Amino acid sequence: MISKDLLKLIILENQSVIRERAASLIEREGVILPDEVLRKVSVIFGVRRSGKTSVLYEIFQQDPERTLYIDFEDERLSSFELRDFERLREAFFELRPQLLHEKAVFLLDEIQNIEGWERFCRRLAEKENVRVIVSGSSSKLLSSEIHTSLRGRSWGLELFPFSFREYLRARGVTAIARGFFSSEERMRIRSEYAAFLRWGGFPEVVRLSSDVERSKVLRDYLGAMFFRDLVERYQITNIPLLDAMLDALFSSPALAFSLLSFQRRLKQQMPFSKDLLYAYYKYFLESMLIMEARIFSPSAYKRQRNPAKIYLIDTGLTRRVTTQDTGRLLENAVFLEYRRCGMTLSYYAGRGECDFVARDHSDNLACCQVCHEMHETARPREIAGLVEACKSLGLKQGLIITSDEEGEEKSDDIAIRILPFWRWALEEAH
């Protein structure tokens, strides 16, 4: 049993730590909490090191006198049990007795470490005057499990690494708030764009200045994700197979991935069953290390029959990077920007291809092609695929995202807007 005096000490220490770090916090976009009248438990989930704790710090700073923050990875809480939650609640209200009949906020970080936490959080949210916000790693706090354990009382918030806008703020680029840029600012943003594609948006990595340090930290991240989010969580028995799959997936972002083809390539090298192969692939998806875009089709059979295109949770995690990979890293970055906006993404395949068919919450569709450089060979192919997709879906306009080209043109009555990624990503809405 944890003593109440220790809990009070930790509560006050955390308050001081957050206030000291407040100046270095980067405001995260798209973190929308539910209306208090809904009495939901807000659950912030995502891959490790994506900035979940910093989001809780931001929320704490909004009303520090009413807010409790606890990190359950604190080694002093290693023996914390379900029955200690009530002692924690009492400790906080003894420190803040004026809140007994007012609204309080409980921020519970790395909550997955405490078995049975859902019952306590449900009681607080439903029966007491407390707003509850929890966070946890995707390895133990998956979105599907959240909804099951809280029985409709959860409000899931999926957190990604930094968007390009957030990345620029972290790098000290202040011009993004104005919406127009001097030539010097454009040069700086383009330089940062290249680094963003290469190293991604994990907050810790963004703040590093050395490529050696960035590379080492990202290798450490991927190693932790491999062993803690996959091997340990799912009790993996065939580690060589899992490692081979990780190498294949993380070496080929923005490409179609066929499990059958992968099985044929690997079956002579090691023994494994088809069921095991499909299970391991599912684990990568559940852990949110990769995401899929399926073919755009009303037929569920066709969507499952055709290979999915694979995108990584962060471009910095790709295993191999050459100058030829820039186009695929750009496509991966576009995918993530759309997903941060809540879009559902598919790809179009007919006579030609279009990289993205994006669907918003109101079921509005948009077509987007991604092309690093619109050179003479690529230009007609990219435009033809985009026009075909737009016509097939009854759309009058489409978008091409490039690394640097900007302009407008019309093809077969389809208005086409061409934008560099950095400008598109800095627009208020995509």
C-alpha positions in Angstrom: 0.0 0.0 0.0 1.3 3.4 -1.0 1.4 6.0 1.9 -0.8 9.1 1.5 2.2 11.3 2.5 4.3 9.9 -0.4 1.4 10.5 -2.8 1.1 14.1 -1.7 4.9 14.6 -2.1 4.7 13.2 -5.7 1.7 15.3 -6.5 3.5 18.5 -5.5 6.8 17.5 -7.1 5.0 16.9 -10.4 3.4 20.3 -10.2 6.8 21.9 -9.9 8.4 19.9 -12.7 5.6 20.8 -15.1 5.8 24.5 -14.3 9.5 24.4 -14.9 9.1 22.8 -18.3 6.1 24.9 -19.4 8.2 27.3 -21.6 9.6 24.4 -23.7 6.2 22.8 -24.5 5.1 22.9 -28.2 1.4 23.2 -28.5 -0.1 20.2 -30.2 -2.8 20.6 -32.9 -6.0 18.5 -33.1 -6.2 17.5 -29.4 -10.0 17.9 -28.9 -11.4 16.9 -25.6 -15.1 15.9 -25.3 -17.7 18.2 -23.8 -17.7 17.7 -20.0 -21.5 16.9 -20.0 -20.7 13.6 -21.8 -18.7 12.4 -18.8 -16.2 10.5 -21.0 -12.8 9.2 -20.0 -10.4 10.8 -22.5 -7.7 8.3 -23.6 -4.6 9.7 -25.4 -2.8 6.8 -27.1 -0.1 6.4 -29.7 3.3 5.0 -30.3 6.0 5.6 -27.7 7.8 8.9 -27.7 5.2 10.7 -29.7 4.6 13.3 -27.0 1.7 12.0 -25.0 3.2 13.3 -21.7 3.7 16.7 -23.1 0.0 16.9 -24.1 -0.9 16.1 -20.5 1.5 18.9 -19.4 -0.3 21.3 -21.7 -3.6 20.4 -20.2 -2.2 20.8 -16.7 -1.0 24.3 -17.5 -4.5 25.4 -18.5 -5.7 25.1 -14.8 -2.9 23.9 -12.5 -4.8 24.6 -9.2 -7.6 22.2 -10.2 -5.4 19.5 -11.8 -3.7 16.3 -10.6 -0.9 14.8 -12.7 0.6 11.4 -11.9 3.1 9.4 -13.9 2.7 5.7 -13.1 6.2 5.0 -14.5 7.6 6.7 -11.3 9.5 4.0 -9.6 8.1 5.1 -6.2 4.7 3.9 -7.5 5.9 0.5 -8.6 3.7 -1.2 -6.0 0.7 0.9 -6.8 -2.5 -1.2 -6.9 -6.1 -0.7 -7.8 -7.1 0.0 -4.2 -4.5 2.8 -4.0 -6.5 4.9 -6.5 -8.9 5.9 -3.8 -6.0 6.9 -1.5 -4.6 9.0 -4.4 -8.0 10.8 -4.7 -8.1 11.5 -1.0 -4.5 12.8 -1.0 -5.3 15.3 -3.8 -8.4 16.6 -2.2 -6.6 17.0 1.2 -4.1 19.2 -0.7 -7.0 21.0 -2.5 -10.0 20.9 -0.1 -11.7 23.8 -1.9 -12.2 21.4 -4.9 -14.3 18.9 -3.0 -17.5 20.4 -4.5 -16.0 21.9 -7.7 -14.7 20.4 -10.9 -11.2 18.7 -10.8 -9.1 17.3 -13.5 -7.1 14.0 -13.1 -4.3 13.4 -15.6 -3.1 9.8 -15.3 0.1 9.1 -17.3 1.1 5.5 -18.4 -2.1 4.2 -16.9 -1.7 0.8 -18.5 0.8 -0.1 -15.8 -2.1 -0.4 -13.2 -4.4 -3.4 -13.7 -8.1 -2.6 -13.4 -7.6 1.2 -13.9 -10.7 1.3 -16.1 -13.1 0.8 -13.2 -11.7 3.6 -11.1 -11.7 6.0 -14.1 -15.3 5.1 -15.0 -16.5 5.8 -11.5 -14.7 9.2 -11.4 -16.1 10.2 -14.8 -19.7 9.0 -14.2 -20.3 9.6 -10.5 -17.9 12.3 -9.3 -17.2 15.8 -10.4 -13.9 14.9 -12.0 -12.7 15.1 -15.6 -10.4 12.1 -16.3 -7.7 12.1 -19.0 -5.3 9.2 -19.3 -2.5 8.3 -21.6 -0.6 5.1 -22.4 1.6 3.4 -25.0 0.0 1.7 -27.9 1.7 -1.5 -26.9 -0.7 -1.9 -24.0 -3.4 0.6 -24.6 -4.8 -0.2 -28.1 -7.9 1.7 -29.3 -9.9 -1.5 -29.6 -9.2 -2.5 -26.1 -10.1 0.9 -24.8 -13.6 0.8 -26.1 -14.1 -2.7 -24.7 -12.8 -2.1 -21.2 -14.7 1.3 -20.8 -17.9 0.1 -22.4 -18.7 3.2 -24.4 -17.3 5.7 -21.8 -14.1 6.5 -23.6 -13.1 9.3 -25.9 -10.0 8.1 -27.9 -7.4 10.6 -29.0 -4.7 9.2 -31.3 -1.5 11.1 -31.1 1.1 11.2 -33.9 4.6 12.5 -33.9 4.9 16.2 -34.8 3.1 17.5 -37.9 5.2 19.8 -40.2 3.6 22.9 -38.6 4.5 21.6 -35.1 7.9 20.6 -36.3 8.6 24.1 -37.5 7.5 25.6 -34.2 9.8 23.3 -32.4 12.6 24.4 -34.7 12.0 28.0 -33.9 10.4 29.0 -37.3 7.9 31.7 -36.4 6.9 32.8 -39.8 4.2 30.1 -40.1 1.7 32.2 -38.2 1.7 35.0 -40.8 0.8 32.9 -43.9 3.3 34.7 -46.2 7.1 34.3 -46.3 10.1 36.3 -47.3 12.6 34.7 -49.7 14.9 34.0 -46.7 12.1 32.3 -44.8 11.2 30.2 -47.8 14.8 29.0 -48.0 14.7 28.1 -44.3 11.4 26.3 -44.6 12.5 24.3 -47.6 15.7 23.3 -45.7 13.6 22.2 -42.8 11.3 20.3 -45.1 14.2 18.1 -46.3 15.2 17.4 -42.7 11.6 16.6 -41.8 11.3 14.0 -44.5 14.6 12.4 -43.5 14.3 12.4 -39.7 10.6 12.6 -39.1 8.7 14.3 -36.3 9.4 12.5 -33.0 9.7 15.4 -30.5 13.0 14.4 -29.0 14.6 13.8 -32.4 13.4 17.2 -33.7 15.3 19.0 -31.0 18.6 17.3 -31.7 21.2 19.0 -33.9 23.5 16.1 -34.8 22.6 13.5 -37.5 24.6 11.0 -35.5 22.4 11.6 -32.5 19.2 11.5 -34.5 20.2 8.3 -36.1 21.1 6.7 -32.8 17.9 7.8 -31.1 15.7 6.5 -33.9 17.5 3.2 -33.9 16.8 3.0 -30.1 13.1 3.8 -30.7 12.7 1.1 -33.3 14.5 -1.4 -31.1 12.2 -0.6 -28.2 9.1 -0.8 -30.4 10.3 -4.1 -31.7 10.9 -5.8 -28.4 8.4 -4.0 -26.1 5.5 -3.3 -28.4 5.7 -6.6 -30.4 7.9 -9.3 -28.9 6.9 -8.8 -25.3 3.3 -7.8 -25.7 2.4 -10.6 -28.2 4.8 -13.2 -26.8 6.4 -13.6 -30.2 8.0 -17.1 -30.7 9.5 -16.7 -34.2 11.7 -13.6 -33.8 13.5 -14.2 -37.1 10.2 -14.0 -39.0 9.1 -10.9 -37.1 12.5 -9.2 -37.8 12.3 -10.1 -41.5 8.8 -8.6 -41.7 10.0 -5.4 -39.9 12.8 -5.1 -42.4 10.5 -5.5 -45.3 7.8 -3.1 -44.0 10.2 -0.4 -42.8 12.4 -0.5 -45.9 9.5 0.1 -48.3 7.1 2.9 -47.2 4.4 4.0 -49.6 4.6 0.7 -51.6 2.0 -2.1 -52.0 2.9 -5.0 -49.6 1.7 -8.5 -50.5 1.8 -11.1 -47.7 1.7 -13.9 -50.3 4.7 -12.5 -52.1 6.5 -12.1 -48.8 5.7 -15.6 -47.9 7.0 -17.0 -51.2 10.3 -15.1 -50.8 10.9 -16.2 -47.3 9.6 -19.8 -47.0 12.8 -21.4 -48.2 14.8 -19.5 -45.5 12.8 -20.4 -42.3 9.7 -22.5 -41.3 6.5 -20.7 -40.5 2.8 -21.1 -41.1 0.6 -18.8 -43.1 -1.6 -18.1 -40.0 1.5 -17.0 -38.1 2.6 -14.7 -40.9 -0.9 -13.0 -41.0 -0.9 -12.8 -37.2 2.5 -11.0 -37.1 1.4 -8.5 -39.8 -1.8 -7.8 -37.7 0.4 -7.0 -34.7 2.3 -4.4 -36.6 -1.0 -2.7 -37.5 -2.4 -3.0 -33.9 0.7 -1.4 -32.5 0.2 1.5 -34.9 3.7 1.2 -36.2 2.4 0.9 -39.7 -0.9 1.9 -41.4 -2.6 0.8 -44.5 -4.3 2.4 -47.5 -6.6 -0.1 -49.3 -7.8 0.2 -52.9 -10.8 2.5 -53.3 -13.7 0.2 -54.1 -17.3 -0.4 -52.9 -16.5 -4.1 -52.8 -15.1 -5.4 -49.5 -13.8 -8.4 -51.4 -11.9 -6.3 -53.8 -10.5 -4.1 -51.0 -9.2 -7.2 -49.2 -8.1 -9.0 -52.3 -5.8 -6.3 -53.5 -2.5 -5.6 -51.6 -2.5 -2.6 -49.2 -0.1 0.2 -49.5 2.0 0.6 -46.3 2.9 3.8 -44.5 5.1 4.2 -41.4 4.0 6.1 -38.3 7.1 8.3 -38.9 9.4 8.8 -41.9 12.4 8.8 -39.6 11.9 5.1 -38.9 12.5 4.0 -42.5 15.3 1.4 -42.6 17.0 2.5 -45.9 17.1 6.0 -47.3 18.6 7.0 -50.6 18.0 9.9 -52.9 15.6 7.7 -54.9 13.4 7.3 -51.8 12.5 10.9 -51.5 9.3 10.5 -53.4 8.1 7.7 -51.2 9.0 9.5 -48.0 7.1 12.5 -49.3 4.0 10.3 -50.0 4.3 8.9 -46.4 4.5 12.4 -45.0 1.3 13.4 -47.0 -0.5 10.3 -45.7 0.4 11.2 -42.1 -0.8 14.8 -42.5 -4.1 13.6 -43.9 -4.5 11.1 -41.0 -3.8 13.8 -38.4 -6.8 15.6 -39.9 -9.0 12.6 -39.3 -9.2 11.6 -43.0 -9.8 8.0 -44.2 -7.4 7.2 -47.0 -7.5 4.8 -50.0 -5.6 4.6 -53.3 -7.2 4.6 -56.7 -6.3 2.0 -59.4 -7.8 1.9 -62.8 -6.0 2.4 -66.1 -3.9 4.8 -64.2 -3.2 5.3 -60.5 -3.9 8.0 -58.0 -2.0 7.9 -54.6 -4.9 9.1 -52.4 -8.6 9.2 -52.3 -9.3 11.1 -49.0 -12.6 10.9 -47.2 -13.5 13.3 -44.4 -16.0 13.0 -41.6 -18.8 14.2 -43.8 -18.0 11.7 -46.5 -16.6 14.3 -48.9 -14.0 12.9 -51.2 -10.8 14.5 -52.6 -8.1 13.1 -54.9 -4.5 13.7 -54.3 -1.4 12.7 -56.3 2.1 12.9 -54.8 5.2 13.5 -57.0 8.6 14.6 -55.8 9.5 16.2 -59.1 7.1 16.8 -62.1 9.7 16.1 -64.8 8.8 15.4 -68.4 8.3 11.6 -67.9 6.3 11.8 -64.7 4.1 14.8 -65.5 1.7 13.2 -68.0 1.4 10.0 -66.0 0.7 11.8 -62.7 -1.9 14.1 -64.3 -3.6 11.3 -66.2 -4.0 9.2 -63.1 -5.4 12.1 -61.1 -7.8 13.1 -63.8 -9.1 9.5 -64.2 -9.7 9.3 -60.4 -11.5 12.6 -60.3 -13.7 11.7 -63.2 -14.5 8.3 -61.7 -15.6 9.9 -58.5 -17.4 12.9 -60.0 -15.0 15.5 -58.8 -14.1 18.7 -60.6 -10.7 19.4 -59.1 -7.7 17.5 -57.9 -4.4 18.2 -56.1 -0.8 17.3 -56.8 1.7 17.7 -54.0 5.4 18.1 -54.9 8.6 19.0 -53.2 8.9 22.4 -54.8 6.7 23.0 -57.8 3.6 25.3 -57.5 1.0 26.2 -60.0 -2.4 25.5 -61.5 -3.6 23.9 -64.7 -6.6 22.2 -66.3 -6.8 18.9 -67.9 -9.9 17.3 -69.5 -12.1 19.8 -67.5 -10.4 18.9 -64.2 -8.9 21.9 -62.3 -5.5 20.8 -60.9 -3.8 22.6 -58.1 0.0 21.9 -57.7 1.5 22.7 -54.3 4.8 22.0 -52.6 4.4 20.0 -49.5 5.6 22.7 -47.2 3.0 25.1 -48.3 0.2 22.6 -48.3 1.1 21.3 -44.8 1.1 24.9 -43.5 -2.5 25.7 -44.7 -5.1 25.8 -42.0 -7.1 22.9 -43.5 -6.2 20.3 -46.1 
